[in-house]
Amino acid sequence: MTAPESAPAPGSGPAPTPPPEGTGRDAERRTARRRRRRLYLRVLGWSLVPLGLAGLVLPVLQGILFLLMAAAILSRVDPRVRLLLRRARKRWPSLDRNYARAEQRVRLWLSRLGLRDP
């Protein structure tokens, strides 16, 4: 019969392992920055929707382009919009050209605002 092992005395055991990289304040800051960026993108995307709807009625604004830009922005942060956009592009291939143009403008705007893909 073996004797039960006793717990090692404090300080005599192996040194504690350091926390893995990416934890602590840096990870919290990155997470907060990512959340803030996603919020900004949602606000920007949803603010383009009324402009697009107004553009469908008013001859001065390009309604479809604003709606596509809103979809391009929102598809980066909302999986439902991403799925809806994927289905629409599959159903209407001519939408692809306009979407590509809108996505280029979105990338330009986001780079000017300092917001990149989340």
Secondary structure in CASP SS format (residue, H / E / C, confidence):
PFRMAT SS
TARGET T0000
AUTHOR 0000-0000-0000
METHOD secondary structure of the structure
MODEL  1
M C 1.00
T C 1.00
A C 1.00
P C 1.00
E C 1.00
S C 1.00
A C 1.00
P C 1.00
A C 1.00
P C 1.00
G C 1.00
S C 1.00
G C 1.00
P C 1.00
A C 1.00
P C 1.00
T C 1.00
P C 1.00
P C 1.00
P C 1.00
E C 1.00
G C 1.00
T C 1.00
G C 1.00
R H 1.00
D H 1.00
A H 1.00
E H 1.00
R H 1.00
R H 1.00
T H 1.00
A H 1.00
R H 1.00
R H 1.00
R H 1.00
R H 1.00
R H 1.00
R H 1.00
L H 1.00
Y H 1.00
L H 1.00
R H 1.00
V H 1.00
L H 1.00
G H 1.00
W H 1.00
S H 1.00
L H 1.00
V H 1.00
P H 1.00
L H 1.00
G H 1.00
L H 1.00
A H 1.00
G H 1.00
L H 1.00
V H 1.00
L C 1.00
P C 1.00
V C 1.00
L C 1.00
Q C 1.00
G H 1.00
I H 1.00
L H 1.00
F H 1.00
L H 1.00
L H 1.00
M H 1.00
A H 1.00
A H 1.00
A H 1.00
I H 1.00
L H 1.00
S C 1.00
R C 1.00
V C 1.00
D C 1.00
P H 1.00
R H 1.00
V H 1.00
R H 1.00
L H 1.00
L H 1.00
L H 1.00
R H 1.00
R H 1.00
A H 1.00
R H 1.00
K H 1.00
R H 1.00
W C 1.00
P C 1.00
S C 1.00
L H 1.00
D H 1.00
R H 1.00
N H 1.00
Y H 1.00
A H 1.00
R H 1.00
A H 1.00
E H 1.00
Q H 1.00
R H 1.00
V H 1.00
R H 1.00
L H 1.00
W H 1.00
L H 1.00
S H 1.00
R H 1.00
L H 1.00
G C 1.00
L C 1.00
R C 1.00
D C 1.00
P C 1.00
END
